[in-house]
Amino acid sequence: MKSILLIGQSNMAGRGFMEDVPPIYNEHISMLRNGRWQMMAEPLNVDRHVAGVGPAASFAQAWTEDHPGESIG
């Protein structure tokens, strides 16, 4: 699995409206949550009641489309 860090404090937190984008379900995209790898699910950051979609999921989806058969975390 390739690991890519998307760093940018609040810019990466994800505050977009969940209903504005289709959900991404991709078994090749994992996220580290509570110390365990699991399949990615929005919202990625659940730090606030306004948590929503951000650029990370769509980036990961595009990456897996460009790298078929590989996984990203």
All heavy atoms as TSV, in Angstrom:
chain	resi	resn	atom	element	x	y	z
A	1	MET	N	N	0.837	-1.170	0.000
A	1	MET	CA	C	0.000	0.000	0.000
A	1	MET	C	C	0.884	1.234	0.000
A	1	MET	O	O	1.862	1.307	0.718
A	1	MET	CB	C	-0.911	0.004	1.235
A	1	MET	CG	C	-1.736	1.243	1.330
A	1	MET	SD	S	-2.841	1.482	2.763
A	1	MET	CE	C	-2.785	0.051	3.700
A	2	LYS	N	N	0.506	2.207	-0.811
A	2	LYS	CA	C	1.175	3.504	-0.822
A	2	LYS	C	C	0.514	4.379	0.227
A	2	LYS	O	O	-0.710	4.400	0.337
A	2	LYS	CB	C	1.037	4.182	-2.182
A	2	LYS	CG	C	1.539	3.366	-3.341
A	2	LYS	CD	C	3.024	3.371	-3.399
A	2	LYS	CE	C	3.453	2.623	-4.653
A	2	LYS	NZ	N	4.849	2.420	-4.746
A	3	SER	N	N	1.307	5.093	0.989
A	3	SER	CA	C	0.766	6.037	1.972
A	3	SER	C	C	1.074	7.449	1.512
A	3	SER	O	O	2.208	7.769	1.181
A	3	SER	CB	C	1.391	5.806	3.347
A	3	SER	OG	O	0.970	4.577	3.872
A	4	ILE	N	N	0.059	8.277	1.499
A	4	ILE	CA	C	0.209	9.671	1.091
A	4	ILE	C	C	-0.376	10.534	2.188
A	4	ILE	O	O	-1.522	10.321	2.617
A	4	ILE	CB	C	-0.489	9.930	-0.254
A	4	ILE	CG1	C	0.186	9.093	-1.336
A	4	ILE	CG2	C	-0.460	11.415	-0.597
A	4	ILE	CD1	C	-0.427	9.197	-2.699
A	5	LEU	N	N	0.399	11.494	2.655
A	5	LEU	CA	C	-0.066	12.408	3.688
A	5	LEU	C	C	-0.635	13.650	3.030
A	5	LEU	O	O	0.025	14.289	2.222
A	5	LEU	CB	C	1.083	12.802	4.620
A	5	LEU	CG	C	1.752	11.665	5.369
A	5	LEU	CD1	C	2.942	12.194	6.170
A	5	LEU	CD2	C	0.769	10.966	6.272
A	6	LEU	N	N	-1.852	13.971	3.381
A	6	LEU	CA	C	-2.497	15.189	2.893
A	6	LEU	C	C	-2.596	16.123	4.083
A	6	LEU	O	O	-3.441	15.952	4.950
A	6	LEU	CB	C	-3.875	14.864	2.312
A	6	LEU	CG	C	-3.847	13.870	1.154
A	6	LEU	CD1	C	-5.247	13.478	0.754
A	6	LEU	CD2	C	-3.096	14.450	-0.027
A	7	ILE	N	N	-1.702	17.092	4.105
A	7	ILE	CA	C	-1.547	17.945	5.277
A	7	ILE	C	C	-1.954	19.371	4.914
A	7	ILE	O	O	-1.587	19.891	3.876
A	7	ILE	CB	C	-0.087	17.909	5.761
A	7	ILE	CG1	C	0.293	16.470	6.116
A	7	ILE	CG2	C	0.121	18.827	6.942
A	7	ILE	CD1	C	1.769	16.275	6.367
A	8	GLY	N	N	-2.687	20.008	5.784
A	8	GLY	CA	C	-3.075	21.383	5.535
A	8	GLY	C	C	-4.022	21.912	6.591
A	8	GLY	O	O	-4.792	22.819	6.332
A	9	GLN	N	N	-3.986	21.331	7.751
A	9	GLN	CA	C	-4.846	21.737	8.865
A	9	GLN	C	C	-6.293	21.821	8.417
A	9	GLN	O	O	-6.852	20.871	7.898
A	9	GLN	CB	C	-4.348	23.032	9.481
A	9	GLN	CG	C	-2.989	22.893	10.114
A	9	GLN	CD	C	-2.486	24.199	10.638
A	9	GLN	OE1	O	-2.661	25.243	10.036
A	9	GLN	NE2	N	-1.830	24.159	11.785
A	10	SER	N	N	-6.936	22.948	8.607
A	10	SER	CA	C	-8.364	23.052	8.310
A	10	SER	C	C	-8.661	22.910	6.820
A	10	SER	O	O	-9.781	22.556	6.453
A	10	SER	CB	C	-8.918	24.369	8.832
A	10	SER	OG	O	-8.282	25.464	8.194
A	11	ASN	N	N	-7.687	23.162	5.964
A	11	ASN	CA	C	-7.930	23.011	4.527
A	11	ASN	C	C	-8.226	21.566	4.146
A	11	ASN	O	O	-8.880	21.311	3.144
A	11	ASN	CB	C	-6.735	23.502	3.713
A	11	ASN	CG	C	-6.546	24.987	3.826
A	11	ASN	OD1	O	-7.498	25.719	4.015
A	11	ASN	ND2	N	-5.316	25.437	3.726
A	12	MET	N	N	-7.739	20.623	4.907
A	12	MET	CA	C	-7.949	19.214	4.617
A	12	MET	C	C	-9.038	18.592	5.485
A	12	MET	O	O	-9.376	17.430	5.321
A	12	MET	CB	C	-6.642	18.437	4.806
A	12	MET	CG	C	-5.555	18.800	3.820
A	12	MET	SD	S	-6.055	18.675	2.090
A	12	MET	CE	C	-6.438	16.954	1.974
A	13	ALA	N	N	-9.617	19.348	6.401
A	13	ALA	CA	C	-10.562	18.773	7.363
A	13	ALA	C	C	-11.851	18.298	6.708
A	13	ALA	O	O	-12.465	17.358	7.180
A	13	ALA	CB	C	-10.868	19.784	8.460
A	14	GLY	N	N	-12.284	18.903	5.653
A	14	GLY	CA	C	-13.503	18.489	4.979
A	14	GLY	C	C	-14.730	19.116	5.604
A	14	GLY	O	O	-15.218	18.670	6.639
A	15	ARG	N	N	-15.211	20.161	4.988
A	15	ARG	CA	C	-16.400	20.847	5.484
A	15	ARG	C	C	-17.480	20.947	4.402
A	15	ARG	O	O	-18.472	21.626	4.572
A	15	ARG	CB	C	-16.042	22.255	5.985
A	15	ARG	CG	C	-15.029	22.275	7.110
A	15	ARG	CD	C	-15.593	21.652	8.378
A	15	ARG	NE	N	-14.664	21.790	9.481
A	15	ARG	CZ	C	-14.070	20.772	10.091
A	15	ARG	NH1	N	-14.298	19.539	9.702
A	15	ARG	NH2	N	-13.252	20.980	11.091
A	16	GLY	N	N	-17.257	20.269	3.261
A	16	GLY	CA	C	-18.245	20.304	2.185
A	16	GLY	C	C	-19.479	19.489	2.535
A	16	GLY	O	O	-19.448	18.602	3.385
A	17	PHE	N	N	-20.576	19.797	1.884
A	17	PHE	CA	C	-21.841	19.112	2.149
A	17	PHE	C	C	-21.829	17.708	1.547
A	17	PHE	O	O	-21.570	17.537	0.360
A	17	PHE	CB	C	-23.007	19.918	1.591
A	17	PHE	CG	C	-23.147	21.270	2.239
A	17	PHE	CD1	C	-22.881	22.420	1.531
A	17	PHE	CD2	C	-23.518	21.383	3.574
A	17	PHE	CE1	C	-22.998	23.669	2.120
A	17	PHE	CE2	C	-23.632	22.617	4.181
A	17	PHE	CZ	C	-23.375	23.765	3.453
A	18	MET	N	N	-22.113	16.731	2.371
A	18	MET	CA	C	-22.084	15.322	1.960
A	18	MET	C	C	-23.040	15.058	0.791
A	18	MET	O	O	-22.734	14.260	-0.084
A	18	MET	CB	C	-22.455	14.422	3.139
A	18	MET	CG	C	-21.545	14.541	4.336
A	18	MET	SD	S	-20.007	13.650	4.178
A	18	MET	CE	C	-20.566	11.988	4.288
A	19	GLU	N	N	-24.187	15.715	0.780
A	19	GLU	CA	C	-25.190	15.450	-0.258
A	19	GLU	C	C	-24.820	16.053	-1.610
A	19	GLU	O	O	-25.472	15.761	-2.616
A	19	GLU	CB	C	-26.573	15.941	0.189
A	19	GLU	CG	C	-26.664	17.426	0.445
A	19	GLU	CD	C	-26.272	17.853	1.861
A	19	GLU	OE1	O	-25.833	17.021	2.676
A	19	GLU	OE2	O	-26.381	19.052	2.145
A	20	ASP	N	N	-23.769	16.868	-1.665
A	20	ASP	CA	C	-23.379	17.508	-2.923
A	20	ASP	C	C	-22.489	16.637	-3.809
A	20	ASP	O	O	-22.270	16.985	-4.971
A	20	ASP	CB	C	-22.659	18.833	-2.652
A	20	ASP	CG	C	-23.607	19.929	-2.188
A	20	ASP	OD1	O	-24.844	19.736	-2.276
A	20	ASP	OD2	O	-23.111	20.978	-1.729
A	21	VAL	N	N	-21.970	15.555	-3.280
A	21	VAL	CA	C	-21.090	14.688	-4.067
A	21	VAL	C	C	-21.513	13.231	-3.882
A	21	VAL	O	O	-22.005	12.853	-2.818
A	21	VAL	CB	C	-19.606	14.858	-3.669
A	21	VAL	CG1	C	-19.116	16.251	-3.977
A	21	VAL	CG2	C	-19.395	14.533	-2.216
A	22	PRO	N	N	-21.309	12.411	-4.915
A	22	PRO	CA	C	-21.634	10.990	-4.748
A	22	PRO	C	C	-20.624	10.332	-3.803
A	22	PRO	O	O	-19.443	10.695	-3.802
A	22	PRO	CB	C	-21.526	10.422	-6.163
A	22	PRO	CG	C	-20.649	11.376	-6.899
A	22	PRO	CD	C	-20.843	12.724	-6.252
A	23	PRO	N	N	-21.069	9.377	-3.000
A	23	PRO	CA	C	-20.129	8.689	-2.099
A	23	PRO	C	C	-19.106	7.876	-2.882
A	23	PRO	O	O	-19.391	7.392	-3.976
A	23	PRO	CB	C	-21.024	7.795	-1.250
A	23	PRO	CG	C	-22.302	7.686	-1.989
A	23	PRO	CD	C	-22.421	8.882	-2.877
A	24	ILE	N	N	-17.918	7.763	-2.317
A	24	ILE	CA	C	-16.854	6.978	-2.931
A	24	ILE	C	C	-16.679	5.703	-2.120
A	24	ILE	O	O	-16.389	5.754	-0.925
A	24	ILE	CB	C	-15.535	7.774	-2.971
A	24	ILE	CG1	C	-15.698	8.988	-3.886
A	24	ILE	CG2	C	-14.374	6.887	-3.429
A	24	ILE	CD1	C	-14.513	9.940	-3.873
A	25	TYR	N	N	-16.907	4.568	-2.761
A	25	TYR	CA	C	-16.678	3.260	-2.152
A	25	TYR	C	C	-15.623	2.562	-2.991
A	25	TYR	O	O	-15.864	2.239	-4.150
A	25	TYR	CB	C	-17.958	2.430	-2.125
A	25	TYR	CG	C	-19.071	3.068	-1.331
A	25	TYR	CD1	C	-20.161	3.631	-1.972
A	25	TYR	CD2	C	-19.017	3.107	0.056
A	25	TYR	CE1	C	-21.186	4.221	-1.251
A	25	TYR	CE2	C	-20.032	3.704	0.787
A	25	TYR	CZ	C	-21.107	4.246	0.121
A	25	TYR	OH	O	-22.115	4.835	0.847
A	26	ASN	N	N	-14.450	2.379	-2.420
A	26	ASN	CA	C	-13.339	1.798	-3.170
A	26	ASN	C	C	-12.494	0.977	-2.202
A	26	ASN	O	O	-11.882	1.530	-1.292
A	26	ASN	CB	C	-12.516	2.920	-3.813
A	26	ASN	CG	C	-11.426	2.414	-4.716
A	26	ASN	OD1	O	-10.855	1.350	-4.489
A	26	ASN	ND2	N	-11.100	3.198	-5.733
A	27	GLU	N	N	-12.467	-0.319	-2.408
A	27	GLU	CA	C	-11.725	-1.207	-1.500
A	27	GLU	C	C	-10.213	-1.010	-1.574
A	27	GLU	O	O	-9.486	-1.531	-0.742
A	27	GLU	CB	C	-12.080	-2.659	-1.760
A	27	GLU	CG	C	-11.693	-3.146	-3.131
A	27	GLU	CD	C	-12.166	-4.547	-3.433
A	27	GLU	OE1	O	-13.146	-4.989	-2.828
A	27	GLU	OE2	O	-11.535	-5.191	-4.287
A	28	HIS	N	N	-9.753	-0.241	-2.538
A	28	HIS	CA	C	-8.315	0.042	-2.657
A	28	HIS	C	C	-7.901	1.314	-1.931
A	28	HIS	O	O	-6.749	1.715	-1.993
A	28	HIS	CB	C	-7.907	0.124	-4.126
A	28	HIS	CG	C	-8.064	-1.169	-4.851
A	28	HIS	ND1	N	-7.239	-2.256	-4.638
A	28	HIS	CD2	C	-8.982	-1.575	-5.752
A	28	HIS	CE1	C	-7.614	-3.260	-5.389
A	28	HIS	NE2	N	-8.686	-2.876	-6.086
A	29	ILE	N	N	-8.857	1.981	-1.262
A	29	ILE	CA	C	-8.557	3.195	-0.504
A	29	ILE	C	C	-8.811	2.915	0.969
A	29	ILE	O	O	-9.932	2.584	1.355
A	29	ILE	CB	C	-9.422	4.379	-0.960
A	29	ILE	CG1	C	-9.281	4.620	-2.460
A	29	ILE	CG2	C	-9.053	5.630	-0.178
A	29	ILE	CD1	C	-10.255	5.656	-3.019
A	30	SER	N	N	-7.767	3.045	1.779
A	30	SER	CA	C	-7.889	2.818	3.224
A	30	SER	C	C	-7.577	4.103	3.968
A	30	SER	O	O	-6.931	5.009	3.449
A	30	SER	CB	C	-6.923	1.727	3.679
A	30	SER	OG	O	-7.218	0.512	3.054
A	31	MET	N	N	-8.052	4.146	5.197
A	31	MET	CA	C	-7.734	5.277	6.066
A	31	MET	C	C	-7.396	4.738	7.442
A	31	MET	O	O	-7.860	3.677	7.845
A	31	MET	CB	C	-8.899	6.257	6.142
A	31	MET	CG	C	-10.176	5.669	6.679
A	31	MET	SD	S	-11.565	6.799	6.622
A	31	MET	CE	C	-11.177	7.876	7.962
A	32	LEU	N	N	-6.540	5.464	8.118
A	32	LEU	CA	C	-6.135	5.086	9.467
A	32	LEU	C	C	-7.049	5.813	10.444
A	32	LEU	O	O	-7.040	7.038	10.520
A	32	LEU	CB	C	-4.669	5.462	9.702
A	32	LEU	CG	C	-4.015	4.925	10.957
A	32	LEU	CD1	C	-4.005	3.403	10.957
A	32	LEU	CD2	C	-2.591	5.449	11.071
A	33	ARG	N	N	-7.870	5.050	11.152
A	33	ARG	CA	C	-8.802	5.634	12.116
A	33	ARG	C	C	-8.703	4.828	13.406
A	33	ARG	O	O	-8.821	3.612	13.388
A	33	ARG	CB	C	-10.226	5.615	11.578
A	33	ARG	CG	C	-11.225	6.252	12.532
A	33	ARG	CD	C	-12.584	6.421	11.921
A	33	ARG	NE	N	-12.591	7.634	11.104
A	33	ARG	CZ	C	-13.549	7.938	10.255
A	33	ARG	NH1	N	-14.560	7.137	10.082
A	33	ARG	NH2	N	-13.492	9.056	9.558
A	34	ASN	N	N	-8.455	5.544	14.490
A	34	ASN	CA	C	-8.311	4.916	15.811
A	34	ASN	C	C	-7.228	3.836	15.813
A	34	ASN	O	O	-7.390	2.781	16.414
A	34	ASN	CB	C	-9.647	4.340	16.284
A	34	ASN	CG	C	-10.700	5.403	16.462
A	34	ASN	OD1	O	-10.396	6.517	16.884
A	34	ASN	ND2	N	-11.929	5.076	16.124
A	35	GLY	N	N	-6.137	4.106	15.074
A	35	GLY	CA	C	-5.000	3.198	15.059
A	35	GLY	C	C	-5.171	1.951	14.209
A	35	GLY	O	O	-4.337	1.053	14.256
A	36	ARG	N	N	-6.236	1.890	13.408
A	36	ARG	CA	C	-6.483	0.715	12.560
A	36	ARG	C	C	-6.793	1.144	11.135
A	36	ARG	O	O	-7.481	2.133	10.903
A	36	ARG	CB	C	-7.659	-0.084	13.105
A	36	ARG	CG	C	-7.402	-0.639	14.488
A	36	ARG	CD	C	-8.534	-1.464	14.962
A	36	ARG	NE	N	-8.729	-2.550	14.003
A	36	ARG	CZ	C	-9.489	-3.588	14.222
A	36	ARG	NH1	N	-10.136	-3.710	15.344
A	36	ARG	NH2	N	-9.627	-4.528	13.316
A	37	TRP	N	N	-6.296	0.374	10.172
A	37	TRP	CA	C	-6.606	0.637	8.773
A	37	TRP	C	C	-7.996	0.099	8.478
A	37	TRP	O	O	-8.346	-1.009	8.871
A	37	TRP	CB	C	-5.592	-0.031	7.849
A	37	TRP	CG	C	-4.265	0.641	7.854
A	37	TRP	CD1	C	-3.131	0.199	8.471
A	37	TRP	CD2	C	-3.921	1.871	7.215
A	37	TRP	NE1	N	-2.107	1.092	8.259
A	37	TRP	CE2	C	-2.569	2.127	7.490
A	37	TRP	CE3	C	-4.629	2.792	6.450
A	37	TRP	CZ2	C	-1.909	3.261	7.018
A	37	TRP	CZ3	C	-3.982	3.917	5.977
A	37	TRP	CH2	C	-2.634	4.142	6.249
A	38	GLN	N	N	-8.789	0.896	7.787
A	38	GLN	CA	C	-10.117	0.467	7.364
A	38	GLN	C	C	-10.436	1.113	6.029
A	38	GLN	O	O	-9.765	2.048	5.611
A	38	GLN	CB	C	-11.165	0.858	8.399
A	38	GLN	CG	C	-11.289	2.361	8.606
A	38	GLN	CD	C	-12.264	2.695	9.723
A	38	GLN	OE1	O	-12.255	2.060	10.768
A	38	GLN	NE2	N	-13.105	3.680	9.491
A	39	MET	N	N	-11.464	0.600	5.363
A	39	MET	CA	C	-11.848	1.183	4.087
A	39	MET	C	C	-12.298	2.622	4.313
A	39	MET	O	O	-13.010	2.916	5.274
A	39	MET	CB	C	-12.973	0.381	3.442
A	39	MET	CG	C	-13.199	0.753	1.995
A	39	MET	SD	S	-14.307	-0.396	1.155
A	39	MET	CE	C	-15.791	0.572	1.135
A	40	MET	N	N	-11.865	3.505	3.430
A	40	MET	CA	C	-12.169	4.918	3.567
A	40	MET	C	C	-13.671	5.163	3.512
A	40	MET	O	O	-14.384	4.555	2.719
A	40	MET	CB	C	-11.504	5.706	2.449
A	40	MET	CG	C	-11.745	7.198	2.540
A	40	MET	SD	S	-11.522	8.032	0.962
A	40	MET	CE	C	-12.886	7.413	0.022
A	41	ALA	N	N	-14.132	6.076	4.361
A	41	ALA	CA	C	-15.528	6.507	4.360
A	41	ALA	C	C	-15.579	7.969	4.779
A	41	ALA	O	O	-14.861	8.381	5.684
A	41	ALA	CB	C	-16.344	5.648	5.315
A	42	GLU	N	N	-16.408	8.727	4.104
A	42	GLU	CA	C	-16.603	10.132	4.460
A	42	GLU	C	C	-17.586	10.221	5.623
A	42	GLU	O	O	-18.478	9.388	5.725
A	42	GLU	CB	C	-17.171	10.913	3.272
A	42	GLU	CG	C	-16.213	11.014	2.103
A	42	GLU	CD	C	-15.256	12.194	2.215
A	42	GLU	OE1	O	-15.052	12.715	3.324
A	42	GLU	OE2	O	-14.713	12.590	1.190
A	43	PRO	N	N	-17.476	11.182	6.486
A	43	PRO	CA	C	-16.416	12.179	6.528
A	43	PRO	C	C	-15.134	11.587	7.098
A	43	PRO	O	O	-15.171	10.732	7.983
A	43	PRO	CB	C	-16.982	13.265	7.434
A	43	PRO	CG	C	-17.922	12.549	8.341
A	43	PRO	CD	C	-18.477	11.409	7.533
A	44	LEU	N	N	-14.013	12.027	6.559
A	44	LEU	CA	C	-12.721	11.517	7.020
A	44	LEU	C	C	-12.373	12.051	8.393
A	44	LEU	O	O	-11.822	11.342	9.225
A	44	LEU	CB	C	-11.616	11.888	6.026
A	44	LEU	CG	C	-11.804	11.385	4.595
A	44	LEU	CD1	C	-10.611	11.783	3.741
A	44	LEU	CD2	C	-12.008	9.897	4.558
A	45	ASN	N	N	-12.647	13.310	8.624
A	45	ASN	CA	C	-12.406	13.935	9.931
A	45	ASN	C	C	-13.748	14.160	10.607
A	45	ASN	O	O	-14.591	14.856	10.071
A	45	ASN	CB	C	-11.687	15.279	9.778
A	45	ASN	CG	C	-10.290	15.112	9.263
A	45	ASN	OD1	O	-9.573	14.248	9.709
A	45	ASN	ND2	N	-9.906	15.934	8.308
A	46	VAL	N	N	-13.904	13.589	11.767
A	46	VAL	CA	C	-15.168	13.744	12.497
A	46	VAL	C	C	-14.933	14.579	13.752
A	46	VAL	O	O	-15.488	14.326	14.792
A	46	VAL	CB	C	-15.788	12.375	12.835
A	46	VAL	CG1	C	-16.302	11.703	11.584
A	46	VAL	CG2	C	-14.774	11.484	13.540
A	47	ASP	N	N	-14.104	15.604	13.599
A	47	ASP	CA	C	-13.702	16.421	14.740
A	47	ASP	C	C	-14.744	17.457	15.144
A	47	ASP	O	O	-14.703	17.972	16.252
A	47	ASP	CB	C	-12.373	17.121	14.442
A	47	ASP	CG	C	-12.443	18.030	13.217
A	47	ASP	OD1	O	-13.299	17.801	12.345
A	47	ASP	OD2	O	-11.626	18.957	13.139
A	48	ARG	N	N	-15.687	17.765	14.250
A	48	ARG	CA	C	-16.692	18.793	14.540
A	48	ARG	C	C	-18.039	18.371	13.968
A	48	ARG	O	O	-18.114	17.536	13.064
A	48	ARG	CB	C	-16.278	20.125	13.930
A	48	ARG	CG	C	-14.989	20.639	14.528
A	48	ARG	CD	C	-14.849	22.130	14.325
A	48	ARG	NE	N	-13.658	22.555	15.030
A	48	ARG	CZ	C	-12.619	23.096	14.455
A	48	ARG	NH1	N	-12.614	23.309	13.159
A	48	ARG	NH2	N	-11.580	23.469	15.177
A	49	HIS	N	N	-19.082	18.990	14.445
A	49	HIS	CA	C	-20.422	18.669	13.946
A	49	HIS	C	C	-20.614	19.095	12.488
A	49	HIS	O	O	-21.541	18.639	11.832
A	49	HIS	CB	C	-21.493	19.310	14.844
A	49	HIS	CG	C	-21.570	20.796	14.722
A	49	HIS	ND1	N	-20.661	21.638	15.330
A	49	HIS	CD2	C	-22.435	21.582	14.041
A	49	HIS	CE1	C	-20.978	22.889	15.026
A	49	HIS	NE2	N	-22.044	22.887	14.257
A	50	VAL	N	N	-19.734	19.947	11.964
A	50	VAL	CA	C	-19.830	20.389	10.568
A	50	VAL	C	C	-18.940	19.554	9.650
A	50	VAL	O	O	-18.684	19.940	8.520
A	50	VAL	CB	C	-19.476	21.890	10.425
A	50	VAL	CG1	C	-20.513	22.751	11.109
A	50	VAL	CG2	C	-18.072	22.171	10.950
A	51	ALA	N	N	-18.473	18.402	10.123
A	51	ALA	CA	C	-17.604	17.547	9.312
A	51	ALA	C	C	-18.320	17.154	8.024
A	51	ALA	O	O	-19.524	16.889	8.017
A	51	ALA	CB	C	-17.204	16.301	10.093
A	52	GLY	N	N	-17.570	17.147	6.930
A	52	GLY	CA	C	-18.149	16.797	5.639
A	52	GLY	C	C	-17.076	16.321	4.687
A	52	GLY	O	O	-16.052	15.791	5.101
A	53	VAL	N	N	-17.302	16.524	3.413
A	53	VAL	CA	C	-16.357	16.060	2.398
A	53	VAL	C	C	-15.252	17.091	2.185
A	53	VAL	O	O	-15.442	18.285	2.382
A	53	VAL	CB	C	-17.059	15.765	1.059
A	53	VAL	CG1	C	-18.048	14.641	1.209
A	53	VAL	CG2	C	-17.717	16.983	0.486
A	54	GLY	N	N	-14.100	16.588	1.798
A	54	GLY	CA	C	-12.950	17.419	1.481
A	54	GLY	C	C	-12.273	16.858	0.242
A	54	GLY	O	O	-12.798	15.952	-0.411
A	55	PRO	N	N	-11.089	17.337	-0.076
A	55	PRO	CA	C	-10.409	16.904	-1.295
A	55	PRO	C	C	-9.729	15.534	-1.203
A	55	PRO	O	O	-9.364	14.963	-2.211
A	55	PRO	CB	C	-9.374	18.005	-1.532
A	55	PRO	CG	C	-9.100	18.566	-0.182
A	55	PRO	CD	C	-10.394	18.453	0.574
A	56	ALA	N	N	-9.556	14.989	-0.020
A	56	ALA	CA	C	-8.773	13.751	0.138
A	56	ALA	C	C	-9.397	12.550	-0.569
A	56	ALA	O	O	-8.708	11.786	-1.245
A	56	ALA	CB	C	-8.565	13.445	1.619
A	57	ALA	N	N	-10.692	12.360	-0.413
A	57	ALA	CA	C	-11.342	11.184	-1.001
A	57	ALA	C	C	-11.298	11.219	-2.522
A	57	ALA	O	O	-10.995	10.210	-3.166
A	57	ALA	CB	C	-12.778	11.074	-0.507
A	58	SER	N	N	-11.594	12.377	-3.112
A	58	SER	CA	C	-11.559	12.462	-4.572
A	58	SER	C	C	-10.137	12.324	-5.099
A	58	SER	O	O	-9.911	11.739	-6.156
A	58	SER	CB	C	-12.209	13.749	-5.066
A	58	SER	OG	O	-11.589	14.872	-4.494
A	59	PHE	N	N	-9.151	12.832	-4.347
A	59	PHE	CA	C	-7.755	12.636	-4.726
A	59	PHE	C	C	-7.420	11.149	-4.726
A	59	PHE	O	O	-6.820	10.626	-5.669
A	59	PHE	CB	C	-6.820	13.371	-3.767
A	59	PHE	CG	C	-5.377	13.014	-3.964
A	59	PHE	CD1	C	-4.623	13.631	-4.941
A	59	PHE	CD2	C	-4.773	12.045	-3.176
A	59	PHE	CE1	C	-3.290	13.286	-5.136
A	59	PHE	CE2	C	-3.455	11.697	-3.358
A	59	PHE	CZ	C	-2.702	12.318	-4.340
A	60	ALA	N	N	-7.802	10.458	-3.663
A	60	ALA	CA	C	-7.505	9.025	-3.557
A	60	ALA	C	C	-8.190	8.240	-4.672
A	60	ALA	O	O	-7.601	7.325	-5.249
A	60	ALA	CB	C	-7.936	8.508	-2.192
A	61	GLN	N	N	-9.425	8.597	-4.993
A	61	GLN	CA	C	-10.141	7.923	-6.079
A	61	GLN	C	C	-9.418	8.128	-7.405
A	61	GLN	O	O	-9.222	7.187	-8.165
A	61	GLN	CB	C	-11.582	8.433	-6.158
A	61	GLN	CG	C	-12.396	7.813	-7.263
A	61	GLN	CD	C	-12.640	6.331	-7.070
A	61	GLN	OE1	O	-12.646	5.816	-5.959
A	61	GLN	NE2	N	-12.832	5.628	-8.167
A	62	ALA	N	N	-9.016	9.355	-7.696
A	62	ALA	CA	C	-8.292	9.641	-8.937
A	62	ALA	C	C	-6.967	8.891	-8.975
A	62	ALA	O	O	-6.569	8.372	-10.017
A	62	ALA	CB	C	-8.072	11.149	-9.081
A	63	TRP	N	N	-6.289	8.802	-7.828
A	63	TRP	CA	C	-5.004	8.104	-7.771
A	63	TRP	C	C	-5.188	6.619	-8.092
A	63	TRP	O	O	-4.415	6.051	-8.854
A	63	TRP	CB	C	-4.367	8.281	-6.400
A	63	TRP	CG	C	-2.964	7.779	-6.327
A	63	TRP	CD1	C	-1.834	8.495	-6.551
A	63	TRP	CD2	C	-2.548	6.444	-6.026
A	63	TRP	NE1	N	-0.727	7.679	-6.408
A	63	TRP	CE2	C	-1.142	6.414	-6.087
A	63	TRP	CE3	C	-3.218	5.270	-5.718
A	63	TRP	CZ2	C	-0.400	5.270	-5.853
A	63	TRP	CZ3	C	-2.493	4.117	-5.486
A	63	TRP	CH2	C	-1.093	4.125	-5.554
A	64	THR	N	N	-6.222	6.001	-7.525
A	64	THR	CA	C	-6.426	4.567	-7.800
A	64	THR	C	C	-6.813	4.327	-9.252
A	64	THR	O	O	-6.483	3.283	-9.803
A	64	THR	CB	C	-7.492	3.946	-6.864
A	64	THR	OG1	O	-8.735	4.619	-7.034
A	64	THR	CG2	C	-7.050	4.003	-5.414
A	65	GLU	N	N	-7.488	5.284	-9.869
A	65	GLU	CA	C	-7.811	5.140	-11.285
A	65	GLU	C	C	-6.559	5.212	-12.147
A	65	GLU	O	O	-6.474	4.556	-13.187
A	65	GLU	CB	C	-8.815	6.211	-11.710
A	65	GLU	CG	C	-10.192	5.992	-11.110
A	65	GLU	CD	C	-11.142	7.158	-11.321
A	65	GLU	OE1	O	-10.756	8.144	-11.998
A	65	GLU	OE2	O	-12.267	7.085	-10.806
A	66	ASP	N	N	-5.567	6.004	-11.734
A	66	ASP	CA	C	-4.302	6.107	-12.465
A	66	ASP	C	C	-3.330	4.984	-12.132
A	66	ASP	O	O	-2.322	4.822	-12.824
A	66	ASP	CB	C	-3.617	7.448	-12.162
A	66	ASP	CG	C	-4.299	8.622	-12.841
A	66	ASP	OD1	O	-5.088	8.399	-13.786
A	66	ASP	OD2	O	-4.044	9.768	-12.434
A	67	HIS	N	N	-3.592	4.243	-11.056
A	67	HIS	CA	C	-2.710	3.157	-10.618
A	67	HIS	C	C	-3.535	1.905	-10.357
A	67	HIS	O	O	-3.691	1.484	-9.204
A	67	HIS	CB	C	-1.953	3.566	-9.350
A	67	HIS	CG	C	-1.097	4.774	-9.516
A	67	HIS	ND1	N	-1.585	6.059	-9.385
A	67	HIS	CD2	C	0.211	4.902	-9.835
A	67	HIS	CE1	C	-0.597	6.919	-9.601
A	67	HIS	NE2	N	0.489	6.242	-9.894
A	68	PRO	N	N	-4.079	1.299	-11.407
A	68	PRO	CA	C	-4.948	0.140	-11.211
A	68	PRO	C	C	-4.227	-1.008	-10.503
A	68	PRO	O	O	-3.043	-1.265	-10.744
A	68	PRO	CB	C	-5.352	-0.262	-12.631
A	68	PRO	CG	C	-4.523	0.530	-13.555
A	68	PRO	CD	C	-3.869	1.635	-12.800
A	69	GLY	N	N	-4.927	-1.641	-9.594
A	69	GLY	CA	C	-4.372	-2.782	-8.870
A	69	GLY	C	C	-3.578	-2.396	-7.642
A	69	GLY	O	O	-3.185	-3.254	-6.864
A	70	GLU	N	N	-3.307	-1.100	-7.452
A	70	GLU	CA	C	-2.559	-0.650	-6.260
A	70	GLU	C	C	-3.533	-0.088	-5.230
A	70	GLU	O	O	-4.648	0.302	-5.570
A	70	GLU	CB	C	-1.528	0.415	-6.640
A	70	GLU	CG	C	-0.394	-0.121	-7.494
A	70	GLU	CD	C	0.740	0.874	-7.625
A	70	GLU	OE1	O	1.209	1.367	-6.577
A	70	GLU	OE2	O	1.124	1.171	-8.751
A	71	SER	N	N	-3.078	-0.048	-4.000
A	71	SER	CA	C	-3.885	0.493	-2.920
A	71	SER	C	C	-3.208	1.733	-2.336
A	71	SER	O	O	-1.991	1.863	-2.390
A	71	SER	CB	C	-4.076	-0.548	-1.822
A	71	SER	OG	O	-4.824	-1.636	-2.308
A	72	ILE	N	N	-4.035	2.589	-1.763
A	72	ILE	CA	C	-3.544	3.833	-1.181
A	72	ILE	C	C	-4.126	3.983	0.228
A	72	ILE	O	O	-5.226	3.544	0.496
A	72	ILE	CB	C	-3.928	5.045	-2.067
A	72	ILE	CG1	C	-3.287	6.337	-1.569
A	72	ILE	CG2	C	-5.424	5.194	-2.182
A	72	ILE	CD1	C	-3.491	7.526	-2.503
A	73	GLY	N	N	-3.343	4.565	1.096
A	73	GLY	CA	C	-3.794	4.813	2.463
A	73	GLY	C	C	-3.533	6.237	2.846
A	73	GLY	O	O	-2.626	6.874	2.372
